[in-house]
């Protein structure tokens, strides 16, 4: 039933009596699902003798399964029980304040501690919720592997790479609007999929700005690292909801300079002027200005990329991340 009711809900989305009935059923059945899931996780922990539990959540308060997992683990007597938060916290709504307060109290009671993937993420949990203790920060990490020299890919043209979901909060329309402010030899490659409506909007804006031939939609790619070898800079111009930015680590892994907006945890990853540039969110002028520095000075772009790779080794390696989680489990 856990899998079935969301399917019914989405399938009946829209107007009509059937849609209303499915919505009501889904809402009424959700508490029963949650209680069942909590008991399920408690039994699971007891069955396998779980001593340490890490429940990886999205933006706090996150999903029903995560809440059931941490409370179930607590009821089973798990001695080290953590909730790891990968997204920014949602501010409580006025109508749900009592429910949110109870939820946060239960979460703090059940968990040994909360872990966030960035300081920005931790701060929103502490500032926007009823959580009394600032979550511990453990940055995400990726394997640090030696990359082959990319000199063979140096071309006359300068290519901007965007890797991510096609969604307005990623700010891709800001990047398209900045393109006319850059030399005509600068192109944009967009890797990812998402909202078709947003993709149509981007194409229309590129056409209106006279840069349609410079923008190419490349779709989803399974191995982003391979495609990053063929771009000169990775840009992530998000305007909201960016708690970390794993694509930035992949760019640093490939010795690519990065340009990001000053949103969420991205400014913790990128050192302004040292490994890339951090610009004002939503400003096409600031975005274009930062990219132009790299277009005009390839040596600078190479130096920033190398510095980014060194920072990846020292701050964002998967070994460093795993060691931090192992220390919590002891």
Secondary structure by P-SEA (a helix, b strand, c coil): ccccaaaaaaaaccccaaaaaaaaaaaaaaaaaaaaaaaaaaaaaaaacccbbbbbbccccccaaaaaaaaaaaaacccbbbbbbcbbbbcccccaaaaaaaaaaaaaaaccbbbbccaaaaaaaaccccccbbbbbbbbbcccccccccccccccbbbbbbbcccccccaaaaaaaacccccccbbbbbcccccaaaaaaaaaaaaaaccccccccccccccaaaaaaaccbbbbbccccccccaaaaaaaaabbbbbbcccccccccccccccbbbcccccaaaaaaaaaaaaacaaaaaaaaaaaaaaaaccccaaaaaaaaaaaac
